[in-house]
Amino acid sequence: MECVKCSVCHRKFDDTTLLSLHHEYEICFDINSSSLPEANFSCPLCNKRCYDPLVLQIHVNEVHDQVPVQISESQPPPPTAAATSDSLYAQDLERRERMKRQYEQQATSEVCVEQWQEDEDAHIARMLQEEENAQSFEEFQNRHGGSTRTFAERARWNLDKIYKNKSISQAKYEEYKMKLDEMIAQPIETTESRSTDIIPMISKLPMGNILDRRLCRPGCDHISATWLDQGWACGYKNFQMLLSSLRSDPQYSMHLFGHDVSNQVNRDIPSVSFLQKLIEKAWTAGFDSDGRQQFNNHLVNSTKWIGPTEIMACLGHLNIKTELFDFHQPKNIEKSIAYKYLFEWVRKYFQQQQQQQENKNNNIIHPLYLQHE
């Protein structure tokens, strides 16, 4: 069996376990160090003095096992080297066994501590889960329904913020402040938030290394948040972009907006406050009663976040067929590649929609309403 050596005192051990026990329980020092402890252990067979009893035992075992001992007549006969070696070796074995038992007990104790820690963590997790489950429905609404600030309060806060950042002049600030309630209540989305003709511009860009691409209906506009509704209205903005696409579709234009797609004069899109009223009407008609309870039956003049279910309720009330797809991360798939399933579904959607529209001799592909969690 190959021995292992201590890197400090250079003692040899039969295995790594004994070496670790040595480091854990025994005195260990560099023999070349300038400050060494006193050598208090003397060999009974020679003049050698040792710093550690185990080192003395090893010395006797290795050096004096076969050396004859000279007996003086004036002194009592000392124990033979073999007897001393056997005695010291037995003591060494006993000490090593004791150290090994202590080591095993310590390891067992550490395992118990780790197990206790795991049990304690599980207990805390259960307590937190029970505490969360015990929270009132009102707290759940506040957490998932968005801020408790009203539309007007948040708009005023945003207005003060952009004024402090010197994004608007003093005159504009005073003007907006005076007209704030009127601007919130307007049923039509402001033109400053809409970017038209985005899709035609993208279609003119060179393909480069792109092999293929699918684009939405050219009438689909990009609608962004302004200081009036910034920070909470992303769900409404997505809905407005979807409506801008439906407006250019003959199947929906007359039904939703009351005029044909050939009417290029009226291209208005409902404002956020108007959409809030439409969603509440859908609730009143019986659509998505569970969602209505989550929002405490109230959405108008609030800054609560909305999602796909509120859009489905609104479109369903307007007799528009919708489909909702929920993408969960598979437990047996890494998170870094789970998104590929969503991307693949989106790719197939545009491919299939394009094929269907080509068969109908039109070029209408509506965008998807995507929102996380």
Sequence and secondary structure as in RCSB ss.txt:
>XXXX:A:sequence
MECVKCSVCHRKFDDTTLLSLHHEYEICFDINSSSLPEANFSCPLCNKRCYDPLVLQIHVNEVHDQVPVQISESQ
PPPPTAAATSDSLYAQDLERRERMKRQYEQQATSEVCVEQWQEDEDAHIARMLQEEENAQSFEEFQNRHGGSTRT
FAERARWNLDKIYKNKSISQAKYEEYKMKLDEMIAQPIETTESRSTDIIPMISKLPMGNILDRRLCRPGCDHISA
TWLDQGWACGYKNFQMLLSSLRSDPQYSMHLFGHDVSNQVNRDIPSVSFLQKLIEKAWTAGFDSDGRQQFNNHLV
NSTKWIGPTEIMACLGHLNIKTELFDFHQPKNIEKSIAYKYLFEWVRKYFQQQQQQQENKNNNIIHPLYLQHE
>XXXX:A:secstr
   EE TTT  EESSHHHHHHHHHHS    TT SS     EE SSSS EESSHHHHHHHHHHHSSS      TTS
     HHHHHHHHHHHHHHHHHHHHHHHHHHHHHHHHHHHHHHHHHHHHHHHHHHHHHTS HHHHHHHHS  S B
HHHHHHHHHHHHHHTTSS HHHHHHHHHTHHHHHH SB  GGGEE SHHHHHHTS  TT        TT  EE  
 TTTTTT HHHHHHHHHHHHHHTSHHHHHHHHSS TT  S    B HHHHHHHHHHHHHTTS HHHHHHTTT  T
TB     HHHHHHHHHHTT           TTS HHHHHHHHHHHHHHHHHHHHHHHHHTT            
